[in-house]
Amino acid sequence: MKEVYDVIVVGAGAAGVGAAVGAAQAGAKTLLVECGPCLGGAATQKNVLTYCGFYTQPLPSKQAVGGVAEQVLTELQALHAVEGPVRLPAPSSHVIAILDTEGVKLALDRVVTRAKVQVLLHTMVVGGSRNGDSITAVTLQDDRGPREVSASAFVDASGEGDLAAFGGASVRYGNQGIAEVGTMSVRIGGIAPNADRSGGRWAQAVKATKAAGASSLDKEDGLVLSLPISGDLITYYVDATYNALDGASITAAEITGREKACAYLKAAQTIPGYEKAYIVSTGPKFGTRESRHVNAQYQITEADITGGTRHSDVVALGAWPMEYHPGGGEPTVWKDIKDKGTFDIPLRTLMSVDTRNLFSAGRLADGDSGGGGAIRVMGTSFATGHAAGVSAAHYARTGGLSVREIQAVLREQGALIDGDNLPDPLMLVAL
C-alpha cells in the first residue's frame, strides 16, 4: 500500500527542518526526506559552522528569526554548542552565531523528534508524478529500491531543487545561467592556545606563501573563526566554480579542493603556534551557494534588500545583507539592507509559479543574483522553511491558501514576521 502524508519535505538542512517542524506543529502528518546521514545540511555535512541571518546587523542587534529556529537555538545553548550573537571584526562587522557540528546534529534530532516528524535519512528523491498543476507523489530510493509516496502538499528544501524538477515544476539554474561560486570549508586543529587566530594574520601568511611560489593559493583573504568546545578553527578559503547538478563537475572540484586545503595548511603552518596544525576535516561536501531555483510568483531582488521592502503577505524576515560571491578571484559583493534592518519575504516568493501545492525554501526560494545572495543563508532558511511548512500544512488541510491564517499560525508558533517590532536587543560577543 502506498504511503500517504499531508506534507512531504525534501531536504533536511535548516530550511527542511524548519518546514517539517512547522508543518507538524500545524497538525500535518509530515515526512522529512534527506539523502545524507544526518539533519543539518550545510552545518553538519559541509562544515559551514556559521548561522547567518538570525540577527540584525546594527548595534544594538536584535533577533530576526524565531519559531523553529528558536527551538534549535535553545537546544544548542543547552549543549554549549553555539556562541552568539557574535560580531565579526571590521571591516566585515557582520553578526553571526558560531556552531559545533555534533551539537547541531543532536539539537536538530531533538527538535524534529519532539514535533513527531517522520524522518528518512539515506533516502533520495529520484522521481515525481504530476496531475495537472499539482505534484501527486514522489519516488524515493534507498538500498531496498524505489517506492512511491504521496502527499497533499510538498516543500522542496533540497538545495538542488530535485523535488521540483522531477515533479515537473518550473525551475532554472542560477540566474542568467550563472551561479555563485562554492566554498569548501576546512577545519584546522592542533593550534597552540596563544597563537594568533585572526583573519589578518592568516591573510599575511597566505600572501607570503603565495609570493614564494605557491600558485594554488588563489584566494588571499577568507573568513577564519574559532569554534566552541574544540577551539579548532573553521576556515573559508577554498573556492571553486562547478555545476552542482553534475556529478563529474563537483567531483573534480572536491578533488582539487582537498589539494588546495593542504596548500593552505602549509601556509598556516608558517604562523607561530601553527607548527603542529593539521586538517581535522574538509567538507565533506562543497558548500554550494546556488544551483536550481524554483520559479516563484514573486522574486526577491537586490532592490528589495537595499530598500528594506515590506509586503502585506510577509511570512519571514531577511536580516542578512546581500552577499554575492562571483568567483574567478573577484571580491565578494556586499550591499546592506536599508538602515541595516530587515526586509520582508512574502509568501509568493515560496510559491511555485505553476505548481500550486509546491512550496520552496532556503536557497531554492526565488531571488535574483542579489536577492538570492541574501536569502540563501541558514538563519534566513530556517525562517523561509518554517513559513513554507506552515503554508503546506494549511494547503493540505484546506485545499487553498489564506495569508492571514498562515500568518496567524506562524505567530502562534513564535515566528518573527513584523520587522518593525522585533524583540529586545541582544548582548553581542565581539571577536
C-alpha positions in Angstrom: 0.0 0.0 0.0 1.3 3.5 -0.9 2.3 5.7 2.0 0.2 8.8 2.2 1.1 12.1 4.0 -0.3 15.5 4.4 3.1 17.2 3.7 6.4 15.8 2.3 9.5 17.9 2.8 12.6 17.0 0.8 16.0 18.2 2.2 16.8 18.4 6.0 19.0 21.4 6.2 17.9 24.5 8.1 15.0 25.1 5.6 13.8 21.5 5.7 13.9 21.2 9.4 12.0 24.5 9.7 9.4 23.3 7.2 8.9 19.8 8.7 8.6 21.0 12.3 6.3 24.0 11.2 4.0 21.6 9.3 3.9 19.0 12.0 3.1 21.6 14.7 0.3 22.8 12.5 -1.2 19.4 12.6 0.0 17.8 9.4 1.2 14.3 9.1 4.7 15.1 7.9 7.6 13.2 6.2 11.1 14.7 6.1 13.4 13.1 3.5 17.2 13.5 3.5 19.8 11.9 1.3 22.6 12.3 3.9 23.3 10.6 7.2 22.0 13.4 9.5 19.9 16.5 9.7 21.5 20.0 9.4 22.5 20.3 5.7 25.5 22.7 5.3 26.0 22.9 9.1 26.6 19.2 9.5 27.6 17.9 6.1 29.6 20.8 4.6 31.4 22.3 7.7 29.6 25.6 7.3 29.6 26.4 11.0 28.0 29.8 11.0 24.3 30.6 11.3 24.0 33.9 9.3 20.7 35.8 9.2 19.5 35.2 12.8 20.4 38.7 13.8 20.1 42.3 12.6 23.5 44.0 11.8 23.4 47.4 13.6 24.1 48.0 17.3 22.1 47.0 19.3 21.5 43.8 17.4 18.1 42.1 17.5 17.0 38.6 16.7 15.1 38.4 13.4 14.3 34.7 13.2 12.2 32.9 15.8 9.9 29.9 15.8 11.5 26.6 14.9 14.9 28.4 14.8 14.4 29.5 18.4 13.8 25.9 19.5 17.1 24.9 17.8 19.0 27.7 19.4 17.6 26.7 22.8 18.8 23.1 22.3 22.2 24.3 21.1 22.6 26.6 24.1 21.8 23.7 26.5 24.6 21.7 24.8 27.0 24.7 24.9 27.3 24.1 21.2 26.7 27.7 20.0 28.2 31.1 20.5 26.3 34.1 19.5 25.3 36.7 18.6 29.0 37.3 17.6 30.1 40.4 15.8 33.0 39.7 13.4 35.9 42.1 13.3 35.9 45.1 11.0 35.7 45.6 8.1 33.1 42.8 8.0 31.4 43.5 11.3 28.5 41.1 10.5 26.6 39.3 13.2 26.5 35.5 13.3 26.2 32.5 15.5 29.1 30.0 15.6 28.3 26.3 15.8 29.6 22.9 17.0 28.8 20.3 14.4 27.9 17.4 16.7 25.8 19.7 18.8 23.8 20.8 15.7 23.1 17.1 14.8 21.8 16.3 18.3 19.8 19.5 18.7 18.0 19.0 15.3 17.3 15.4 16.2 15.6 16.5 19.4 13.6 19.2 17.7 12.1 17.1 15.0 11.5 14.1 17.3 9.6 16.4 19.7 7.4 17.6 16.8 6.7 13.9 15.8 8.1 14.4 12.3 8.8 11.1 10.5 12.4 11.2 9.2 14.0 9.2 6.4 17.8 9.6 6.2 19.9 7.9 3.5 16.9 8.3 1.1 16.9 10.1 -2.2 14.1 11.6 -4.4 14.6 10.1 -7.8 11.3 10.9 -9.5 7.9 12.7 -9.2 4.4 12.3 -10.5 2.2 15.2 -11.6 -1.5 15.7 -12.3 -2.4 19.0 -14.0 -0.9 21.8 -11.9 -0.1 19.7 -8.8 2.5 17.1 -7.8 0.8 14.0 -6.5 3.7 11.7 -5.4 7.5 11.3 -5.3 9.6 8.3 -5.8 12.1 7.6 -3.0 15.2 5.4 -3.3 17.1 3.7 -0.6 19.1 0.4 -0.6 15.8 -1.6 -0.8 15.0 0.0 -4.1 12.4 2.6 -5.3 9.0 3.2 -3.8 6.4 5.9 -4.3 4.9 8.1 -1.5 2.1 10.7 -1.9 1.0 13.8 -0.2 -1.4 16.7 -0.5 1.4 19.3 -0.4 5.2 19.4 -0.8 8.1 21.5 0.3 11.4 21.5 -1.7 14.2 22.4 0.6 16.7 20.1 -1.1 19.0 22.9 -2.2 19.3 21.4 -5.7 15.6 21.5 -6.4 15.3 17.8 -7.2 11.7 17.5 -6.0 10.6 20.5 -8.1 12.5 19.4 -11.2 11.4 15.8 -11.1 7.8 16.9 -10.3 7.7 19.0 -13.5 7.7 22.4 -11.8 9.3 25.4 -13.5 12.9 25.8 -12.4 16.1 27.4 -13.6 19.8 27.0 -12.9 21.3 30.1 -11.2 20.5 33.4 -12.7 21.0 34.0 -16.4 22.8 30.6 -16.2 25.4 31.9 -13.7 25.6 30.6 -10.1 27.6 31.9 -7.2 31.0 30.2 -6.5 31.0 27.4 -3.9 33.4 27.1 -1.0 34.9 24.0 0.7 35.1 24.7 4.5 38.2 23.4 6.2 38.5 22.7 9.9 42.0 23.0 11.4 43.2 21.6 14.7 46.5 21.4 16.6 46.9 25.1 17.1 48.6 26.5 20.2 46.2 28.3 22.6 48.2 31.5 22.4 48.6 31.5 18.6 47.2 34.5 16.5 43.9 33.2 15.1 42.9 36.4 13.3 41.9 36.6 9.7 44.5 39.3 9.2 47.4 37.0 10.3 46.1 34.3 8.0 46.0 36.7 5.1 49.6 37.7 5.8 50.7 34.0 5.8 48.8 33.2 2.6 50.2 36.2 0.7 53.7 35.4 1.8 53.5 31.8 0.8 51.9 32.7 -2.5 54.7 35.1 -3.2 57.2 32.3 -2.5 55.6 30.3 -5.4 52.5 28.5 -4.1 50.4 29.2 -7.1 47.4 27.2 -5.9 46.6 29.7 -3.2 44.3 31.7 -5.5 42.3 33.3 -2.7 44.3 35.6 -0.3 41.5 36.6 2.1 39.0 34.4 3.8 37.0 34.0 7.0 38.7 32.3 9.9 36.7 31.5 13.1 37.4 29.7 16.4 34.8 27.1 17.2 33.0 26.4 20.5 34.0 23.3 22.6 37.0 22.2 20.5 38.7 25.5 19.9 39.5 24.4 16.3 39.5 26.9 13.5 37.0 26.8 10.7 38.3 28.4 7.5 36.7 29.5 4.3 39.4 29.9 1.7 38.9 27.1 -0.9 36.6 28.2 -3.7 35.5 26.5 -6.9 33.2 27.0 -9.8 31.2 23.9 -10.8 27.8 22.6 -11.8 26.2 21.4 -8.6 23.9 19.1 -10.6 26.7 17.3 -12.4 28.5 14.6 -10.5 31.6 14.7 -12.6 31.9 18.5 -12.2 31.5 18.5 -8.5 33.8 15.5 -8.1 36.6 17.4 -9.9 36.0 20.4 -7.6 36.2 18.3 -4.5 39.4 16.5 -5.5 41.1 19.9 -6.4 39.6 21.4 -3.2 41.3 18.9 -1.0 44.7 19.6 -2.6 44.1 23.3 -2.1 43.2 22.7 1.6 46.6 21.1 2.1 48.3 24.0 0.4 46.5 26.5 2.7 47.5 24.3 5.7 51.2 24.6 4.7 50.8 28.4 4.6 49.1 28.4 8.0 52.0 26.3 9.5 54.3 29.3 8.9 52.4 31.2 11.6 54.0 30.8 15.1 51.9 28.3 17.1 50.6 26.5 14.0 53.7 24.3 13.5 51.6 21.2 14.6 48.4 22.2 12.9 46.5 19.6 10.9 43.3 19.3 8.9 40.5 17.8 11.1 38.1 17.7 8.2 37.3 19.1 4.8 33.6 19.5 3.8 33.0 16.6 3.3 30.8 18.2 0.7 31.5 21.5 -1.1 29.3 24.4 0.2 27.1 25.1 -2.8 25.6 28.6 -2.6 23.4 28.4 -5.7 22.2 25.9 -8.2 18.5 25.5 -9.1 15.8 28.0 -8.1 12.1 27.2 -8.2 10.5 29.9 -10.3 8.0 31.6 -8.0 5.2 34.1 -8.1 7.4 36.8 -6.7 11.2 37.1 -6.9 13.2 38.8 -4.2 15.5 41.4 -5.9 18.6 43.3 -4.9 16.3 46.4 -4.7 14.2 44.6 -2.1 17.4 44.1 0.0 18.8 47.6 -0.3 15.3 49.1 0.1 14.1 47.0 3.0 10.9 46.2 1.2 7.7 45.4 3.1 4.9 43.2 1.9 1.4 42.5 3.1 1.9 38.8 2.7 5.1 38.7 4.7 5.8 35.2 6.2 9.6 35.6 7.0 12.2 38.3 7.5 15.6 38.6 5.9 18.3 40.2 8.1 21.4 39.2 6.2 22.8 41.7 3.7 23.4 40.9 0.0 26.4 38.7 -0.1 27.3 37.6 -3.7 30.4 35.5 -4.5 31.2 35.9 -8.2 34.3 33.7 -8.2 37.2 33.9 -10.5 39.3 35.8 -7.9 36.8 38.6 -7.8 35.9 40.0 -4.4 32.6 39.3 -2.6 30.0 41.9 -3.3 28.2 43.2 -0.2 25.2 45.5 -0.1 23.4 46.5 3.1 19.7 46.2 3.9 18.1 49.7 4.3 19.1 51.0 7.7 20.8 47.6 8.3 17.4 46.3 9.4 15.2 43.7 7.8 13.3 43.1 4.6 10.1 41.1 4.1 10.0 37.8 2.4 6.4 37.3 1.0 4.5 34.1 0.7 4.6 34.5 -3.1 8.4 34.0 -3.0 7.9 30.5 -1.7 5.0 29.6 -4.1 5.7 27.9 -7.4 4.6 29.8 -10.4 3.0 26.8 -12.0 2.6 24.1 -9.3 0.0 25.1 -6.7 0.8 22.5 -4.0 4.6 23.1 -4.1 6.5 25.4 -1.8 10.2 26.1 -1.8 12.6 27.3 0.9 16.2 28.0 1.7 18.4 28.7 -1.3 15.6 27.4 -3.6 13.4 30.4 -2.7 13.3 32.7 -5.6 15.8 35.6 -5.8 17.8 37.3 -8.4 21.6 37.3 -8.0 21.5 40.0 -5.3 18.3 38.8 -3.6 19.4 35.2 -3.6 22.7 36.2 -2.1 20.8 37.5 0.9 18.0 34.9 1.5 20.1 31.7 1.0 21.9 31.8 4.4 20.9 29.3 7.1 19.4 31.6 9.6 17.0 33.0 7.0 16.5 29.5 5.6 15.0 28.4 8.9 12.5 31.3 8.5 11.6 30.5 4.9 11.4 26.8 5.7 9.1 27.4 8.7 6.8 29.6 6.6 6.8 27.0 3.7 5.9 24.2 6.1 3.0 26.1 7.8 1.8 27.1 4.3 2.0 23.5 3.0 0.1 22.2 6.1 -2.6 24.9 5.5 -2.9 23.9 1.9 -3.1 20.2 2.8 -5.9 20.9 5.2 -8.0 23.4 3.2 -7.0 23.0 -0.4 -6.2 26.7 -0.7 -4.2 29.5 1.0 -5.2 32.2 3.4 -2.4 34.6 4.0 -4.0 35.9 7.2 -4.5 32.4 8.6 -0.9 31.4 7.7 0.5 34.5 9.4 -1.6 33.8 12.5 -0.2 30.2 12.8 3.3 31.4 12.3 2.9 34.0 15.1 1.4 31.3 17.3 4.5 29.2 16.6 6.8 32.0 17.6 7.9 33.1 14.2 9.0 36.7 13.8 7.4 38.4 10.8 7.0 42.0 11.9 10.3 43.7 11.0 9.3 46.9 12.8 8.6 45.2 16.1 11.4 42.8 16.9 12.4 41.6 20.4 14.6 43.5 22.7 18.3 43.9 21.8 20.7 41.1 22.4 24.1 41.1 24.1 26.8 40.8 21.5 30.1 38.9 21.7 32.9 40.6 19.8 35.8 38.6 18.2 
